[in-house]
Amino acid sequence: MNERSKALVYLSLATVVWGSTFIVLKLLLPRISPLVLVGSRFAIAALVAGVVLKLRGEGINRAMLRRGTVLGLVLMGGYIFQTLGLQYTGAGKSGFITTLYLVFVPMFSWPLSKQRPQWRIFVAIAVSLGGVWLLADPRGALNPGDLITALSAVCFGAQLALIDHFMLKEGSVDASSGSVLGITVVQLVVVAVGAFALAPLLEEPRFALDLASLGGLLYLAVVATVFVWLWQMKWQPVLGAEKASLLYVGEAIVAAVGGVIVFGESLPWYGYVGAGLIMAAAAWTTMSGKQKS
């Protein structure tokens, strides 16, 4: 299996895991307030990743610290803006607006890489956004929450583009497991500290766990954060941010299917059409065209 095929496999698995987190989060939110949940998830993840880094006898140099801090701040902004926006807008509209990061990834990648995105990327973006609109069925006029959520899409798009820029474009930092893990640890710490610091200012913090909820939190922290982020940091640069982002949008499909199974939710017929459009656009973009060098 070549590197590009491995990237497709690992990033597809990452997409499935990320999609499942919507179900776990929905189960946990009645017990833990949003920013406390984000902070707890990333604090546990940082601890686990830090222990692994220590056991490997590796450290964090200045380059890793700088890149990890930038990525962590951008990612923290994405989570915080998305959470704040949900206070004023519906979940369906939030999901649709957040997926606008598809538009921002090639826009951020363009000036960073000095390479204009291929035309198929823009076609696939249009098809995917149409599919997400059908899947989420957002209705109503824009409100302040919608605009705040749009800021989260900007942050997520920038983070994906920056991963490529830091892990592939700059020769001083390669995609070896050591640098990937070190940068990941820094990101996790930045998001955890930021979320905990802002929680008292933006919400009424609450934290109440039973055994099942603890299992869900550990799944979010260890599997969906540490393992999957390591995959993303290592394999996304092989595929490219623009193509990978179209693969990631499949998490909306996983979340929708999980909602049907776990919560008894249902999709209208056009929701299934939208899911098909998303999968088709992602497959067409990732399976065709020139391999990223």
C-alpha positions as CSV (number, residue, x, y, z in Angstrom):
1,M,0.0,0.0,0.0
2,N,1.5,3.3,-1.0
3,E,1.6,6.4,1.1
4,R,-1.4,8.1,-0.5
5,S,-3.5,4.9,0.0
6,K,-2.5,4.8,3.7
7,A,-3.4,8.4,4.1
8,L,-6.9,7.7,2.7
9,V,-7.4,4.8,5.1
10,Y,-6.2,6.6,8.2
11,L,-8.0,9.8,7.4
12,S,-11.2,7.9,6.6
13,L,-11.0,6.1,10.0
14,A,-10.4,9.5,11.6
15,T,-13.6,10.8,9.9
16,V,-15.6,7.9,11.3
17,V,-14.3,8.6,14.8
18,W,-14.9,12.3,14.6
19,G,-18.5,11.6,13.4
20,S,-19.1,9.4,16.4
21,T,-18.0,12.2,18.8
22,F,-21.2,14.1,18.0
23,I,-23.2,11.3,19.6
24,V,-20.9,11.1,22.6
25,L,-20.9,14.8,23.1
26,K,-24.7,14.9,23.0
27,L,-24.8,12.3,25.7
28,L,-22.3,14.2,27.9
29,L,-23.5,17.8,27.6
30,P,-26.4,17.4,30.1
31,R,-23.7,16.6,32.7
32,I,-20.8,18.8,31.7
33,S,-21.0,22.4,30.4
34,P,-19.5,22.9,26.9
35,L,-16.3,24.7,27.6
36,V,-15.6,22.6,30.7
37,L,-16.1,19.5,28.5
38,V,-13.7,20.9,25.9
39,G,-11.1,21.7,28.6
40,S,-11.5,18.3,30.3
41,R,-11.2,16.4,27.0
42,F,-8.1,18.3,25.9
43,A,-6.5,18.2,29.4
44,I,-6.8,14.4,29.5
45,A,-5.5,14.1,26.0
46,A,-2.5,16.3,26.7
47,L,-1.7,14.2,29.7
48,V,-1.8,11.0,27.8
49,A,0.1,12.3,24.8
50,G,2.7,13.9,27.2
51,V,3.3,10.6,28.9
52,V,3.8,8.9,25.5
53,L,6.2,11.6,24.5
54,K,8.2,11.2,27.8
55,L,8.3,7.4,27.4
56,R,9.8,7.8,24.0
57,G,12.5,9.9,25.5
58,E,11.5,12.8,23.2
59,G,11.1,16.5,24.0
60,I,9.6,19.7,22.5
61,N,11.9,22.1,20.8
62,R,11.2,25.7,20.0
63,A,10.0,25.0,16.5
64,M,7.5,22.5,17.8
65,L,6.4,24.9,20.5
66,R,5.9,27.7,18.0
67,R,3.9,25.6,15.5
68,G,1.9,23.8,18.1
69,T,0.9,27.1,19.8
70,V,-0.2,28.6,16.5
71,L,-2.2,25.5,15.6
72,G,-3.6,25.3,19.1
73,L,-4.8,28.9,19.3
74,V,-6.5,28.6,15.9
75,L,-8.2,25.3,16.9
76,M,-9.3,26.7,20.2
77,G,-10.9,29.6,18.4
78,G,-12.8,27.1,16.3
79,Y,-14.2,25.2,19.2
80,I,-15.0,28.4,21.2
81,F,-16.8,30.2,18.4
82,Q,-18.7,27.1,17.5
83,T,-19.9,26.7,21.1
84,L,-20.8,30.3,21.6
85,G,-22.7,30.3,18.3
86,L,-24.8,27.3,19.4
87,Q,-26.3,29.5,22.2
88,Y,-28.1,31.6,19.5
89,T,-28.6,29.3,16.5
90,G,-29.9,25.8,15.9
91,A,-27.7,22.7,15.7
92,G,-28.6,22.1,12.0
93,K,-27.7,25.6,11.0
94,S,-24.5,25.4,13.1
95,G,-23.4,22.2,11.3
96,F,-24.0,23.8,7.9
97,I,-22.2,27.0,8.6
98,T,-19.3,25.2,10.3
99,T,-18.9,23.1,7.1
100,L,-18.0,26.4,5.3
101,Y,-14.4,25.6,6.4
102,L,-14.4,23.7,3.1
103,V,-14.3,27.0,1.4
104,F,-11.7,28.5,3.6
105,V,-9.1,25.6,3.4
106,P,-8.1,26.2,-0.2
107,M,-8.2,30.0,0.4
108,F,-5.7,29.7,3.3
109,S,-3.7,27.0,1.5
110,W,-3.3,29.2,-1.6
111,P,-1.1,32.0,-0.1
112,L,0.7,29.5,2.2
113,S,1.7,27.1,-0.5
114,K,1.8,29.6,-3.4
115,Q,-0.1,27.1,-5.5
116,R,-3.6,27.7,-6.9
117,P,-6.1,25.0,-6.0
118,Q,-7.1,22.7,-8.9
119,W,-10.5,23.4,-10.5
120,R,-12.0,20.1,-9.2
121,I,-11.5,21.4,-5.7
122,F,-13.9,24.3,-6.3
123,V,-16.4,22.0,-8.0
124,A,-16.3,19.5,-5.2
125,I,-16.7,22.3,-2.6
126,A,-19.9,23.5,-4.3
127,V,-21.3,19.9,-4.5
128,S,-20.4,19.2,-0.9
129,L,-21.9,22.4,0.4
130,G,-25.1,21.6,-1.5
131,G,-25.0,18.1,0.1
132,V,-24.5,19.4,3.6
133,W,-27.4,21.9,3.1
134,L,-29.7,19.0,2.1
135,L,-28.4,17.0,5.0
136,A,-28.8,19.7,7.7
137,D,-31.8,21.5,6.1
138,P,-31.0,24.9,7.7
139,R,-33.9,27.4,7.7
140,G,-34.5,30.9,8.8
141,A,-32.6,34.2,8.6
142,L,-29.0,34.8,9.8
143,N,-28.6,35.9,13.4
144,P,-25.6,36.8,15.6
145,G,-25.1,33.1,16.4
146,D,-24.8,32.3,12.7
147,L,-22.1,34.9,12.3
148,I,-20.2,33.8,15.3
149,T,-20.3,30.2,14.0
150,A,-18.9,31.4,10.7
151,L,-15.8,32.5,12.6
152,S,-15.4,28.9,13.7
153,A,-15.4,27.8,10.1
154,V,-12.6,30.3,9.4
155,C,-10.6,28.9,12.3
156,F,-11.0,25.3,11.3
157,G,-10.1,26.1,7.7
158,A,-7.0,27.9,8.8
159,Q,-6.0,25.0,11.1
160,L,-6.2,22.4,8.3
161,A,-4.2,24.6,5.9
162,L,-1.6,25.3,8.6
163,I,-1.0,21.6,9.2
164,D,0.1,21.2,5.6
165,H,2.2,24.3,5.8
166,F,4.0,23.4,9.0
167,M,4.4,19.6,8.5
168,L,5.2,19.5,4.8
169,K,6.1,22.8,3.4
170,E,8.8,23.9,5.8
171,G,11.8,21.7,5.6
172,S,12.9,22.3,9.2
173,V,10.0,20.2,10.6
174,D,9.3,16.9,9.0
175,A,6.3,14.5,9.5
176,S,8.2,12.0,11.7
177,S,6.4,10.6,14.8
178,G,8.5,12.7,17.2
179,S,7.7,16.1,15.7
180,V,4.1,15.1,15.1
181,L,3.7,14.0,18.8
182,G,5.5,17.0,20.1
183,I,3.4,19.5,18.1
184,T,0.2,17.6,19.1
185,V,1.0,17.8,22.8
186,V,1.5,21.6,22.5
187,Q,-1.8,22.0,20.7
188,L,-3.7,19.9,23.3
189,V,-2.3,22.0,26.2
190,V,-3.2,25.3,24.5
191,V,-6.8,24.3,23.8
192,A,-7.2,22.9,27.4
193,V,-5.8,25.9,29.1
194,G,-7.8,28.3,26.9
195,A,-11.1,26.5,27.4
196,F,-10.7,26.3,31.2
197,A,-9.7,30.0,31.4
198,L,-12.7,31.1,29.4
199,A,-15.3,28.8,30.9
200,P,-16.1,31.0,33.9
201,L,-16.5,34.0,31.6
202,L,-18.8,32.4,29.0
203,E,-20.9,29.9,30.9
204,E,-21.9,28.5,34.2
205,P,-19.4,25.7,34.7
206,R,-20.8,22.3,35.6
207,F,-19.2,18.9,35.9
208,A,-21.0,15.7,37.0
209,L,-19.9,12.3,35.9
210,D,-21.1,8.7,36.3
211,L,-19.1,5.7,35.2
212,A,-20.6,5.7,31.7
213,S,-20.0,9.4,31.2
214,L,-16.4,8.9,32.3
215,G,-16.0,6.3,29.6
216,G,-17.4,8.7,27.1
217,L,-15.0,11.4,28.2
218,L,-12.0,9.1,27.9
219,Y,-13.1,8.0,24.5
220,L,-13.2,11.7,23.4
221,A,-9.8,12.4,24.9
222,V,-7.8,9.4,24.1
223,V,-9.2,7.9,20.9
224,A,-10.9,10.9,19.2
225,T,-8.2,13.4,20.2
226,V,-4.8,11.8,20.8
227,F,-4.8,8.9,18.3
228,V,-6.8,10.6,15.6
229,W,-4.9,13.9,15.8
230,L,-1.6,12.0,15.4
231,W,-3.1,10.4,12.3
232,Q,-4.2,13.8,11.0
233,M,-0.8,15.4,11.6
234,K,1.1,12.6,10.0
235,W,-1.2,11.7,7.0
236,Q,-3.0,14.8,6.0
237,P,0.1,16.4,4.4
238,V,0.4,13.3,2.2
239,L,-3.1,13.8,0.8
240,G,-3.2,17.6,1.0
241,A,-5.5,19.9,3.1
242,E,-8.0,20.6,0.3
243,K,-8.6,17.0,-0.5
244,A,-8.5,15.8,3.1
245,S,-11.1,18.5,4.1
246,L,-13.6,17.0,1.7
247,L,-13.0,13.6,3.2
248,Y,-13.5,15.0,6.7
249,V,-17.0,16.3,5.8
250,G,-18.1,12.7,5.9
251,E,-18.2,13.0,9.7
252,A,-21.6,14.7,9.2
253,I,-22.9,11.5,7.6
254,V,-21.5,9.3,10.5
255,A,-23.1,11.7,13.0
256,A,-26.5,11.5,11.1
257,V,-26.4,7.7,11.0
258,G,-25.5,7.6,14.7
259,G,-28.4,9.9,15.5
260,V,-30.8,7.5,13.8
261,I,-29.4,4.4,15.7
262,V,-28.8,6.0,19.1
263,F,-31.5,8.7,19.4
264,G,-34.1,7.4,16.9
265,E,-33.7,10.5,14.7
266,S,-34.7,10.3,11.1
267,L,-33.6,11.9,7.8
268,P,-36.0,13.1,5.1
269,W,-35.4,11.7,1.6
270,Y,-33.4,14.8,0.6
271,G,-31.1,14.2,3.6
272,Y,-30.0,10.9,2.1
273,V,-29.5,12.7,-1.3
274,G,-27.3,15.2,0.5
275,A,-25.2,12.4,2.1
276,G,-24.7,10.8,-1.3
277,L,-23.5,14.1,-2.8
278,I,-21.0,14.6,0.0
279,M,-19.6,11.1,-0.4
280,A,-19.4,11.4,-4.1
281,A,-17.6,14.8,-4.0
282,A,-15.1,13.5,-1.4
283,A,-14.4,10.3,-3.3
284,W,-14.1,12.1,-6.7
285,T,-11.6,14.6,-5.3
286,T,-9.5,12.2,-3.3
287,M,-9.4,9.4,-5.8
288,S,-8.7,11.5,-9.0
289,G,-6.1,13.9,-10.2
290,K,-2.4,14.2,-9.6
291,Q,-1.0,12.8,-6.4
292,K,0.3,15.5,-4.1
293,S,4.1,15.6,-4.1
